């Protein structure tokens, strides 16, 4: 079943030169987690607010379980949509303890039913022993779990999460991603997650909608977004991407680091820019190699290299943590490209440095 569907949705704000959302269409199926990914100002939070009912579209339609909940000049109030919301700052009631926060939205249940539901969901989020604690007595991670528990308690058709990990430290953030993903899977919940972090989107979502200046650049699986980006913006946003100049000759793309398959079927003689990821290049020591090591960053599990080719082009490579090449040394490049992605040269703003 399709839980949420947007059809050509647009939203403009007064005094804004660009639309906040422009002609966006997408679907979220039951049990899926969709990540709305993009930089600040890309429109992802506006899109979430349109789904929640806090905003009304200027054009287009929002459907929940096949029923229209928003269209131009009409919006079903958020409280009538059966949607749970986890805010960036958690928005817990400071004067209510954990159990009371969770029970707040269970108004149509009897006292005994409400108590049973609260106990069940507290156990699900691993906080049964914290039911009487107030928000200021809980850690950031515990507050987030209570906020999620409160959103899930009424059994909503859809859970919306607005950058829920942004206030956590990096280690806690990783643990909470895992915990929240596990809870959503246990409950079979359908969810939409707003994030600016592509690693967060990739680790949690079944599908990723990447937004740029209010437009949907690509809707795909995390693997599809990373390996087969549809635009240079997508390529560069979801991981380091260098672009190497190439020319189509004899059905191949000829570049200074080797010949590649012309998978996009560019015409003979076309000038293109080939996307190169750091994991597409392996290094081998060679005193007469074509690349010079400019910088090495040790990142624990890997060494991250910045290299200069003989043409002056800068590229990057990730190598095993024990593969150490001194700054200034020469190396050979060995291509390990499994997905050749190339764009017309006019669509790429020059090589990255």
Helices and strands as residue ranges (DSSP letters): E 2-11, E 21-29, E 33-37, H 44-52, E 59-64, E 67-71, E 74-75, G 78-80, E 83-86, H 98-103, H 111-124, G 128-130, G 135-137, H 140-153, E 158-162, H 170-187, E 191-195, H 198-204, E 207-212, E 215-220, H 222-227, H 232-237, E 242-249, E 252-255, E 258-261, E 271-276, G 278-280, E 281-285, E 291-298, E 302-309, E 314-320, E 330-335, E 342-344, G 345-347
